[in-house]
């Protein structure tokens, strides 16, 4: 079987029990140092995940209801968080995204401006949100899983209570944002699922911790793909910068970004740890 072309078929995984901890999208046979291709699931299909089949059906139904009135992208970053390690790559990541998408199309909350209340407020005004900060899954109480902002954590419970149907997509370039919970193996309780519950049609998250530099590289490749798709679509006659990113292409964008990242890192043990955790949820 040969790997698929540039636009392979999509498949949705809805794992339960212990399978929620496995990166099914990366299943394959790996030979470190080998140049051969076609040994991994991602060589043949574009994988997405769904917390439940019901959630996926809800998103399919909602996808046909209007378009958001804004094309603004909300960027949220924290280079320094009190009591936590610095993440210098967060600013570099945001600078790359703004350069690709155009600074006029972005609202950037960083440092002291990235408070919990301000972030929640701006999430109601944008069609897309991208977080680059420190986050963690709470093993004892999954609903307290959080992203750390300037004045405190934005917890999963708060996210699930938001109503942001105009926000089509969320990119969570943070650690453990799509990590399963051993105490609730049959329930998907993590930050990515929370963003779906809040109203997003799709989310990019991570199954475990990621490197600061890796997040910046994957995000850059991801947005370069989407921007190229956007700018090639001139059917509405508007300028490229004023058009919305197509969230229905986000799974393909992540697939492209991870494949390119994989080529750079190779299928070494460390390389696998760097690219495998990135996953797409929803549409």
SETI-471237 format. One record per atom (N, C-alpha, C): residue in one letter; x, z, y. Coordinates in steps of 0.001 Angstrom, whole numbers, plus 524288, in hexadecimal, padded with zeros to 5 digits. Layout:
<recs>
aXZY ...
</recs>
This chain:
<recs>
x80343800007FB56 x800008000080000 x8036C80000804E3 x802637FC7C8088E x805847FC1580D3A x803227FF628119D x806748018781508 x8045E8046F8196B x800DA800FF81CCB x7FD268038181F89 x7F9748009F822B5 x7FC047FE7782797 x7F94B7FAFF82A37 x7FB2C7F89382EFC x7FACD7FC5883387 x7FB1C7FA438385B x7FB367FD9283D00 x7F6158007483DF0 x7F1E47FEC283B8F x7ECDB8014E83C50 x7EA678028D83704 x7EC8F8065183439 x7EAAE8078E82EF4 x7E55580A2282EF6 x7E31080A8382A6B x7DDF680D09829D3 x7DE6A812DF82ADB x7D9F98155282C43 x7D9E181AEC82D2B x7D75881DBD828A0 x7D8F082299827F4 x7D69C825F182401 x7D60E82B6782651 x7D1A282DEC82520 x7D0BD83341826F6 x7D12D8370982267 x7D44A83B168230F x7D4E783F2681F21 x7D1B9843E5820D1 x7CEEA8462881D1E x7CBE684AE981E28 x7CD2C84EDB819DB x7D1E38510E819FC x7D39585492815CB x7D0F5859E881623 x7D0B785C90811BF x7CEA0861E48117C x7D2558653F80E43 x7D18E86A6080E8D x7D4C886DED80B79 x7DA8986D6280CC2 x7DDF886E03808ED x7E3A286DBA809D4 x7E57C8687380BEA x7E2508646480B35 x7E3E585F3780D08 x7E45A85EEB812F8 x7E1D58628E815C8 x7E2198625881B7B x7E7A38635B81D71 x7EAF58659881A27 x7F054866BE81BBF x7F4118623F81A8D x7F21F85E44817E1 x7F589859FC81644 x7F52385558819FE x7F98E8531A81B84 x7F98884E6881ECD x7F86E8499181B76 x7F381848D581A31 x7F206844998169D x7F3A783F54818CB x7F38C83EC281DEA x7F4F3839CE82065 x7FA9A8384081F65 x7FDC683C0681DCB x8035683AFA81CF0 x804D183B108172D x800EC83B31813B9 x8021783B3580E1E x805188364780CAC x808FB836DD80962 x80C018324E807DB x810DC833C9804D0 x8140182FED803D8 x818FE830A680126 x81D4A82F7280511 x8209E83337805F4 x824AC832A3809DD x82A0E832CF80753 x82D4082F26808D0 x832B182F0B80717 x8361882F4880BED x83862833C180CCD x83B7C8347A81184 x83FCB8305D811DD x83FF482DB781650 x843EC829BA8172C x842458245681572 x83DDF823E4812AB x83C1B81EC5810E5 x839B681BB681566 x83A90816A581582 x83860813468198B x8334F810B9817BA x831A9811B9812FE x82CE780F49810F9 x8281F811AB8138D x823F880E938141B x81F288106A8168D x81AC48104D81295 x81646812228143A x811B7811ED810DD x811528166E80D0E x813EF81ADF80E3C x813E481F4A80AA3 x8104D823AC80C60 x80DB082302810D4 x80A97827278131A x805298252981466 x8014D828AB8143D x7FBEE8273181588 x7FBB28247181ACD x7FEBF8266081E9D x7FE8F82427823DC x800D781EA582424 x8034881CD481FF3 x805218176A81FCE x8009F813A781ECE x7FC24815B581D32 x7F7CD8125781BA8 x7F2D58131681EE6 x7F1EA817E2820C6 x7ED14818F4823AA x7EE3081C7F82854 x7EA8181C8B82BF5 x7EA968203383053 x7E71A824CB82ED5 x7E9588296882EA2 x7E67782E0B82CE6 x7E4488312E83170 x7DF7F8330C830C4 x7DD20836DD8343F x7DAD983B2E830D8 x7D9DF83FA48333E x7D787844058307F x7D25B845708331D x7CEFB847FE83021 x7CA0B849F18322F x7C93184F7483019 x7C7D1853368337E x7C6CC85888831A2 x7C285858A282D7D x7BE5B8559982E78 x7BA16854FD82ABC x7B7F284F7982B4A x7B53184DAB8275B x7B2B284888827B3 x7AEA08489582C0A x7ABDF84CFC82CA2 x7A7EF84D79830B7 x7AA4284CC983627 x7AED884F1083705 x7B17684E8583C12 x7B2AD848D383D39 x7B493846108394A x7B5E38408F83A07 x7B10683D5D83B50 x7ACBD83E6283894 x7A7E183B9083996 x7A5DE83CAD83F19 x7A6748418A840E0 x7A4DE842E88462F x7A80583FDD84A32 x7AD1B83F3A8493F x7B07083C6E84CEE x7AF25836A084CF6 x7ADDB8348084870 x7AC4F82EFB8482D x7A75382E1F84B60 x7A3A6831B084AD7 x79EBE8314384DBA x79FA9831CF85393 x7A2EA8358C85520 x7A3F08368285AAE x7A7218322A85D29 x7AA2782F4D85A09 x7AD8882B3885C33 x7AA77826D185EAF x7A58D8263C85D41 x7A2658220485F72 x79F5F8239586445 x7A05B828598663F x79D7482A5286AC3 x7A0D3829FC86FA3 x7A01A825D3872BB x7A28882542877D8 x7A874825B0877EF x7AAA3824C987C8F x7B02A8254F87D80 x7B10682980881A3 x7B54D82C5088179 x7B6548303F88574 x7B6CB82DBD88AD6 x7B555830A988EDB x7B55A82E948942A x7BABE82EA8896A2 x7BE98830B3893E7 x7C3DF8310F895F9 x7C7D282F1189200 x7CC4082D3F893FF x7D07A82B9F89084 x7D52E82F3889124 x7D469833A1893C0 x7D8AA83742894C4 x7DAA1839D688FC2 x7DFC683A9A88F8F x7E24D83D3E88B2C x7E45F8427C88D15 x7E2C5846AD88A94 x7E49D84BE188BF7 x7E97A84D2A888C5 x7EDB384E7088B7C x7F29384FF588900 x7F387855BF88A0E x7F478858B6885F0 x7F54B85E5E88672 x7FA7985FBD883DF x7FE0286206886E2 x803268634D884B8 x804FE868A28869A x8084B86AF988372 x80AC886FF1884BD x8106986FB6882EA x813F486F218869A x8198486F1488543 x81B718749488409 x819818784F88704 x81B0887DC18863C x8161A881108859E x815C3883E488159 x81171887798805F x813B988CE187F8B x811DD890AC8828B x81415895EB88259 x814158982487CCF x818B1899DE87B2D x8193E89C4787612 x819D48987E87191 x819E88935A872B6 x81A4F88F6286EA0 x81ED588BAE86FCA x820D3888F486BDB x825348855E86CB6 x823C4880FF87084 x8277C87F1887395 x8266A87AC287731 x82587875A687439 x8229787232876A1 x8219486D0C87450 x822D6868D987862 x827D8867D487952 x829598640287D56 x8274F85E8887C3B x8265C85D568774B x824638582D875F9 x81EE88572D877F9 x81C0085B5687953 x816A185AB387B31 x816748578C8803C x819FE858A8883DB x81A1A855CE888D2 x81BDB85038887F6 x81FC984F81884B5 x8219284A328837F x81D2F84711880F3 x81A3F8499B87D93 x815D98471887B04 x811C08456687EFD x81073848E9882A1 x80C7F847AC88686 x80E5B8436E88A4A x8134E8438B88BB4 x8156E83F8088F1F x814FB83A2088C8F x815FB839F588774 x8158D835008849D x80FF1833158848A x80C46836AF88389 x806C28352E8834D x804EE833288889B x8066D835DF88CD2 x804D58342F8920F x8072C82EE589372 x80BF482DF9891C8 x80E77828EB892D4 x80BA38248E88FFA x809FF8259388B2D x8075D8219788803 x801D382091889F9 x7FEF4824AB88B29 x7F9738242788C9A x7F895823758926D x7FC71824FC8958F x7FBD6824DA89B38 x7FA5D82A3889D40 x7FD8682C4C8A0CA x7FCA78319F8A2B1 x7F75E8323C8A547 x7F55982E0F8A7C4 x7F04D82E598AA71 x7EBC582F1F8A6A0 x7ECAA82DE18A1B2 x7E88E82E6D89DC2 x7E8B6833BF89B0C x7EC7B8370B89C92 x7ED4983C03899D8 x7EC80840A989D78 x7EA71844C689B61 x7EA47849E189DE9 x7EDF784D6389AD5 x7F22784F1A89D54 x7F6258521B89A8B x7F5FE857CB89C41 x7F4B185B3B898AD x7F4E6860D78998C x7F9AA862F1896B3 x7FD3C8653A899BE x8021B867268976F x8037786C6B899D9 x805F586FB8896B4 x8079F874B5898C8 x80317877E589AD5 x8038E879B789FB6 x7FFAE87D358A1F7 x7FA5D87AAD8A2B7 x7FA27875838A2F4 x7F50F872EE8A39F x7F2198727389E7A x7F4C88733289A23 x7F24A872AC894F8 x7F023877EA89335 x7EC4A879DB89611 x7E9A787EB389489 x7E53987D69890C9 x7E35D8815388E0C x7DF258807788A46 x7DA4D87E5C88D00 x7D8CF880B98915D x7D41487F008940D x7D498879878964E x7D92E8784A8988A x7D9F48731C89AD6 x7DA0586EDD896A8 x7DC7F8700389245 x7DCA686C3C88DFA x7D72586B3888BED x7D42086F4D88B17 x7CEBE86EA188930 x7CB7086B9988D19 x7CC4E86C8789217 x7C95A869BD8961E x7CAAA863ED8961E x7CFB7862AE895E6 x7D15685D318961A x7CFF285A4089115 x7CF8A85D0988CC6 x7CDEE85A76887E2 x7C8688584188856 x7C55C85A5688C09 x7C0158586188CF5 x7C0008537E89055 x7C4838520A89290 x7C4A184DA489630 x7C7B4848FC8941D x7CA0D8498788F91 x7CD888456F88D8F x7CB848433188868 x7CD2883E7688747 x7CB8F83BEB8826A x7CF9C83C9987E18 x7D40983F0487F78 x7D85783F8887BC8 x7DB708445A87D4C x7DD728474A8798B x7E0A984BD987AC1 x7E55E84BF78771C x7E9D484D7F87951 x7EEB184DBD87653 x7F158852EC87787 x7F223856138737B x7F4CC85B1687409 x7FA5F85AC0871FE x7FE0D85CF6874E4 x8037385D8A87316 x8052B8631087492 x80464866A1870FF x805A486C1B871FD x8066886ECD86CBD x80746873D286CE7 x807DE876D186811 x80287878688660B x801C5877EE860FE x7FCDC8797C85E7F x7FE1587BF585937 x7FA3F87E9785715 x7FB0F8811A85202 x7F5DD881FB84F4E x7F5E88816C84A2D x7F165882B4846F2 x7F1928888A845BF x7ED3488B36846A7 x7ECED890C884584 x7EB398917983FD4 x7EEB28936483CA8 x7EDA7893E283711 x7E976897F8835FC x7E98A89C43838EF x7E5DE8A08C837FF x7E06489F3E839F3 x7E01C89C9283E66 x7DB0F89B3E840B5 x7DB70895B1842DD x7DA07891BC83FC0 x7DAB388C4784154 x7D81C88AE484681 x7D3C288D6B847E7 x7D11A88C3B84CCA x7D44388DF885190 x7D868891058509E x7DBEB89294854D7 x7E0D488F2A854FB x7E0E688AF3851FB x7E518887218527B x7E50C8853785819 x7E98E883FD85A43 x7E9C78835885FEA x7EDEC87F8D861D1 x7ED0187DA58668E x7F0F287AE38698E x7F23F87E4C86E3B x7F74E87F2286F37 x7F8EF882BC87350 x7F96287FE287886 x7F641881B487C57 x7F65987F8B88195 x7F8DD883748855A x7F8B48824588A60 x7FBA68856C88E24 x7F9E088B1688E48 x7F4CA88BF088E4E x7F2C78914688EF0 x7F08C89393889EE x7F1A48912188591 x7EFC189335880A5 x7EE5F88EEF87CD0 x7EC638906A87848 x7EB3C88C8B8743D x7E5CE88A1C874D7 x7E57B8852787383 x7E0798828C872D1 x7DF69882A886CFD x7DBA0885ED86B60 x7DAC4886D5865D6 x7D6E0882FA86386 x7D7388826285E73 x7D3D387EC785BA2 x7CE0D8800985C85 x7CCAA8850385C84 x7C7368867985D4F x7C5388847A86293 x7C87E884DB866A2 x7C701882DB86BC8 x7C64F87CEF86BA4 x7C9C387A51868EA x7C9878749A8689E x7C47D872D986609 x7C30987574861C9 x7BE51873D585EF9 x7B963874A38623E x7B9AB878068662B x7B5238790B8697F x7B4C38754386E13 x7B8DD8721D86EDF x7B8C086E3F8730C x7B501869D6871AA x7B2FD8673F875A3 x7AFC586299874D4 x7B20985E4787836 x7B53385AF2875D1 x7B7F5856DF878B9 x7B7148518C8761E x7B22384FD7875C8 x7B10B84AED87309 x7B3818462287595 x7B4BC8467187ABA x7B721841FA87D51 x7BCED8417D87C0B x7BF2F8458F879C8 x7C4B38457887848 x7C52984305872DE x7C6BF83E28872C2 x7C6C683B3886DE3 x7CB1983CDB86A1B x7CF8783E9C86C45 x7D3F483F7A868CA x7D76F843E286AB6 x7D9FC8467D866FF x7DDC384A9A86836 x7E2AF849CC864FD x7E71D849E586791 x7EC32849A0864EE x7EE9E84F0D8656F x7EF13851BF86111 x7F13985705860FF x7F6D9856CD85F25 x7FA5F855F4862D4 x7FFEE855B58619D x8021185B418619C x8000085E5085E0A x80148863DE85D9D x801EC8652C857D0 x8043686997856BD x8052686B2085153 x8002E86D2A84EB2 x7FF8786BE7849BE x7FB8A86E3E8465B x7F5F286D6184842 x7F4F48690584AF6 x7EFB48682284D16 x7EBEA866028490D x7EDDA8647384479 x7EA638629B8404E x7EBFD8652583B28 x7ED2086A2383B6A x7EF1386D13836EF x7EA9786FD083424 x7EA6286F6282F10 x7E64B871F682C03 x7E70C877D782BDC x7E32387A82829B9 x7E3558803082963 x7E278881E1823BD x7E61D884EA821AA x7E5D78868381C31 x7E119889E881B06 x7DF4688CE581EF2 x7DAD08905281E11 x7D5AA88D5881E13 x7D5B7888B38207B x7D0F688589820D0 x7D22A87FF781F0C x7D3B987F5381A1A x7D56C87A3181840 x7D125876178183C x7CC41877B881834 x7C7EE873FB81823 x7C59E8731081D8E x7C80D8756382188 x7C64E87498826E5 x7CAE8872BC82A28 x7C9EA86EFB82DA0 x7CE0886CFE830FF x7CDA986FE38362F x7D1338738D836FC x7D11E876D683BA8 x7D66F8767083E51 x7D6F6872A4841C9 x7DBCD87204844BC x7DA9886F67849F2 x7DE8686EDC84D37 x7DDCB86CF385288 x7DBB58675F852B8 x7DDA18640784F3B x7DBC385E9E84F30 x7D5F385E5E84DED x7D4408616784A09 x7CEB686191848B4 x7CB8D863D084D32 x7CDD18677385014 x7CB2F869B385492 x7CA29865B3858D0 x7CDE386235859AC x7CD2585E1A85D94 x7C8E585A4D85BE5 x7C87F85947856E3 x7C42E8560B854ED x7BEF9858C5855DC x7BECE85DDC854CF x7B9FF860CE8559A x7B865860E985B59 x7BC3F860C985EDB x7BB1F860EE86476 x7B8DF85BCD8666A x7B9CE8579186384 x7B7928529286516 x7BB1F84DE4864A0 x7C03784EB7863DB x7C3CD84A4786359 x7C2748470A85E86 x7C324841EF85EF1 x7C22783E8685A7A x7C6CE83E59856C1 x7CB6A83F49858DC x7D01A83F2485598 x7D43E842C5857BC x7D7CD8446785455 x7DBF18480F855CA x7E0DD846CA852B9 x7E55A8471485547 x7EA628470985295 x7EC5B84CA685281 x7EDE584E7384DF0 x7EFE8853C184D6D x7F48B853E1849C0 x7F66B8588D848A0 x7FAF6859338453A x7F9D485D468410B x7FBB385C5183C5C x7FAAD85FCB837FA x7FE5F86477837CE x802C48640083A8E x8065E8686883ADD x8097B867E483FE2 x80D8B86B178407A x8109886B0C84544 x81390865EF845D9 x814278643A84ABF x816F285F6084BE0 x81B598608584FB2 x81F2C85D1484FB3 x8238685D9785350 x821EA85BD2858C0 x8245185E4385CA0 x8233885CE986212 x8243F857218631A x828B5855348614E x82A2084FC38623A x826B184C0385F22 x8251684D9185A82 x821C484A3E85740 x81C888493B859E4 x81A4484D4685C34 x8154284CB185ECB x8157B848B686326 x819A7848D386638 x81A398452C86A8B x81AB983F9486895 x81DA383ED48646B x81E80839908625D x819848374B86006 x816B683A6685CEE x811E48388185A87 x80DD98374585EB8 x80D6383A9C862A2 x8099E839B4866D5 x80ADA834B1869C9 x80FC1833C986AD8 x8114482F0A86DA8 x80FDB82A2386A94 x8110582A138658E x80FB68259D8623F x809CC824EC861CA x807018293C86185 x801518292F86119 x7FED7826A1865E0 x800648284986A83 x7FE078264286F4A x7FFE0820C38709D x8048F81F7086F1D x8065481A0E86FE9 x802D18164986CE8 x80168817C58682D x7FDED8147F86507 x7F8968140A8679F x7F6438186E86933 x7F1118184C86B88 x7F10C81575870C4 x7F53781635873E3 x7F57881390878EC x7F5D780DAE87836 x7F8C680BF587448 x7F9348065C87336 x7F3EF8042A8718C x7F11C8071F86E56 x7EBE98057986CAD x7E8428051987160 x7E883808FB874C0 x7E5318091A8796D x7E66D8048C87D10 x7EB72803A987E07 x7ECF87FFBF881D7 x7EC237FA3187FE9 x7EBE27F98387AC0 x7EADA7F45387897 x7E5117F2F5878A2 x7E1D77F6EB8797D x7DC357F6138798A x7DA617F56F87F28 x7DA037F0A6880FB x7D89F7EFAF8866E x7D3347ED4D886F1 x7CFDD7EE34882F0 x7CAB77EBC6882ED x7C7307EDBF88746 x7C81B7F28F88936 x7C4A67F4A088D40 x7C6877F358892BA x7CB227F0FD8931B x7CD1A7EF5089829 x7CF607F39E89B87 x7CF727F85A899B4 x7D1947FCA789CC8 x7D7717FCEE89C12 x7D9FA7FFAE89FA7 x7DF9A8004589F2D x7E0D2803D089A94 x7E531802E6897D1 x7E669805FA89328 x7E65F80BD389416 x7E84680D8B898A8 x7E8A181327899A2 x7E36D815DB89A23 x7DF3A812E289B54 x7DA1B8154489C0B x7D6E38156B89716 x7D8CA81308892F4 x7D5C5812E988E27 x7D70C817A188AC2 x7D3418192E887C2 x7D3F181DB088461 x7D72D81C5187F99 x7D9E48203D87DA6 x7DC7481FAB8789A x7D83D81F548746F x7D92D81C3987081 x7D56081B7486C53 x7D65281F7D8680C x7D31682393867F8 x7D3E9827BC86425 x7D307825DF85E8D x7D01E8218B85DE1 x7CF3E81F848589D x7D44281D3D8564A x7D83381C67859A1 x7DD3D81A65857C7 x7E14D81EB88572C x7DFBC823938581A x7E379827E185805 x7E5F1828AC852A6 x7E2D68281984E85 x7E502828BF84940 x7E930824A384831 x7E83981FD484A09 x7EC1B81BB184963 x7F0EE81CCE84CB8 x7F00781EF78515F x7F4628203F854CE x7F7E5824638525D x7F57C8286E85004 x7F89982C7B84D7C x7FB6D82A36848BE x7F8BD826EA845C6 x7FB2C8245F84145 x800018215A84306 x7FF6D81E458472A x803D781B408493A x8084181ED684AF4 x806EC822F584DF2 x80AE68267D85001 x80DED8292C84BA4 x80B1482B04847C1 x80D9E82DD584373 x810F682A278402C x80F1A8255C83F56 x8122F8219D83C59 x817478205C83F27 x816FE81FB08444C x81BBB81EA884755 x81F5E8235E84750 x81D1D82800847C2 x8202782CCD847AA x822BF82D7E84258 x81FDE82C3583E41 x821EF82C9F838F8 x826A98290C83832 x826698246883A75 x82AD4820C783A07 x82FB88230B83C88 x82EFB825F9840B0 x833798283784372 x835C782CE18408B x8325B8300F83E41 x8343B834D283BAA x835AA833EB835F9 x8333682FE983387 x8342182EFF82DFC x8311F832D582A9C x8314D8320582584 x82E6C8355E821E2 x831DE839B481FB7 x834F683BFA82336 x837F38409A821C1 x8344484549821AA x836048499481F95 x832B984E4281F79 x8312484FD3824F8 x834E284FC4828AC x833A88513B82E08 x8303084D1D8309C x831308482482F61 x82DFA843FF83190 x8284D8448683009 x82752845D482B1F x821F7846A08294A x81F6384B3082C18 x8225084F5782CF4 x82021853DF82FAF x81EB38528C8354C x8214184E8D83783 x8205284D1B83CF5 x81B85849A483DAE x81AA6845E183A19 x816578423483B04 x8116384363837DC x811EE845E28336E x80D63846D283011 x8092A84A31832A4 x80A6B84E29835DA x806488519B837D1 x8024C84F1883B78 x8036684A8283D95 x7FFBA8481D8414B x7FB11845C783E75 x7F65C8476B84005 x7F19D845A883D7C x7ED6F8444B84184 x7E9E9840DB83FF3 x7E58783F538433C x7E0818414A840DB x7DD198439A84420 x7D7FA845738426F x7D3B2842778455B x7CF798415A8429C x7CAF483EFB8451A x7CB17839158452B x7C8BA836C98493B x7C8568310D84994 x7CD3582EB384C19 
</recs>
